[in-house]
């Protein structure tokens, strides 16, 4: 239906393409960084529940003594 125009390339796109040509491992580093921040292992709900239940309740004001 619509034809995509590919003649125009912005300065920013040129900059990114040049940077990727000079350092081809840049995308690999981006994927590794994404894996560290976002690709997490599934949470074990049973272990999380047990950890929450074993937590000691903290007093509302920590520095106040009980006497």
N, C-alpha and C positions, 0 to 999 in steps of 0.2 A: 504494500500500500504506500508507505512512505519510504523514500530512499535516503539512507544515511549519508550525510556529506562528510567526507574524510579529508578534504583538502586543507582545512584550517587546523593548525596545531599551535596551541598557546605557548607563550614563553615558559610558563610553569611546567607544562608537559614536556617541552624540550629540555628544561633543566632536569626533571626527573629521569627522562630517558638517558641523558648524558651521565647523570650520576650512577644509574644502574649499569651503564656500559663500562664505566671506570671501575666500579666495584660490584662485580656480579654476585657476591655473597651477601649483599645487603638484604635481599628478600629472605634468604635463609635465616639471617639474624632476626628479622622481623617475625618470622614464624616461631622461632625459638622463644623470643620475648613474649609473644602471645601465649604460647604454651605455658610459660611460667606463671603469667598473671591470670589466665582465664580457663585453661583446660585442666580442671582439677579432677581428682578421683572422686567417685561417688561417696557420699557420707554414710557411714555405718550408723543407722538410726538407733540400734540397740545400745551401742557403745556411747553414743551421744546422750541417750536417756539416762544411762547409768552414771555418766559423768555429771549430768545436771542434778541427779538425785543425791549424789555424794558431796555436793558442794555445801560448805558451811555458810549459813546465813550471816550476813554482816549487819551490825547494828546501824541504825540510821545516822548516828553521829559517832564516828569511830573513836574520837578522843575523849569521850565522856565515860567515866567509870560507873560501875553498877551500884555503888553505895550511896 
